[in-house]
């Protein structure tokens, strides 16, 4: 499934793979997989800033501060 592919690619910092998936299915940027993981969280936890920028440009996440606050809430 593409959502798992995007999750795996984002965790590895594979910008080209993420870009190819998002080109065909931009809504995947906000897809949440099991365990509340998504590509954005996966890229952030693995410090892949280029992937984060790519995902943020494709998703409907709101402001960076909103994304940060929502991610922080998931850990508490």
HUPE-V869688 format. One record per residue. N is the residue number from 1. SS is DSSP state (helix for helix, strand for strand, loop for the rest). OMEGA is omega in degrees with one decimal (999 if undefined). Layout:
N;SS;OMEGA  N;SS;OMEGA
//
This chain:
1;loop;-176.8  2;helix;-179.1  3;helix;176.9  4;helix;175.9  5;helix;178.1  6;helix;178.0  7;helix;179.7  8;helix;-178.8  9;helix;180.0  10;helix;179.0  11;helix;-180.0  12;helix;180.0  13;loop;-178.0  14;loop;-174.9  15;helix;-178.0  16;helix;179.3  17;helix;178.4  18;helix;-179.7  19;helix;179.4  20;helix;179.1  21;helix;-177.4  22;helix;177.5  23;helix;-179.4  24;helix;-178.1  25;loop;-176.9  26;helix;179.7  27;helix;179.1  28;helix;-179.6  29;helix;-177.3  30;helix;-179.5  31;loop;177.7  32;strand;179.1  33;loop;179.7  34;helix;-180.0  35;helix;179.2  36;helix;176.8  37;loop;171.3  38;strand;-176.4  39;helix;179.8  40;helix;179.8  41;helix;179.9  42;helix;178.5  43;helix;-179.5  44;helix;-179.1  45;helix;-179.9  46;loop;174.0  47;loop;178.3  48;loop;-172.6  49;helix;179.6  50;helix;176.6  51;helix;177.3  52;helix;178.7  53;helix;179.4  54;helix;-179.2  55;helix;179.8  56;helix;179.4  57;helix;-179.0  58;helix;-172.6  59;loop;175.5  60;loop;-173.3  61;loop;-173.0  62;loop;-177.7  63;loop;177.3  64;helix;179.5  65;helix;177.7  66;helix;179.2  67;helix;179.1  68;helix;-178.9  69;helix;179.4  70;helix;178.8  71;helix;179.3  72;helix;179.8  73;helix;-179.6  74;helix;-178.3  75;loop;-179.4  76;loop;999
//
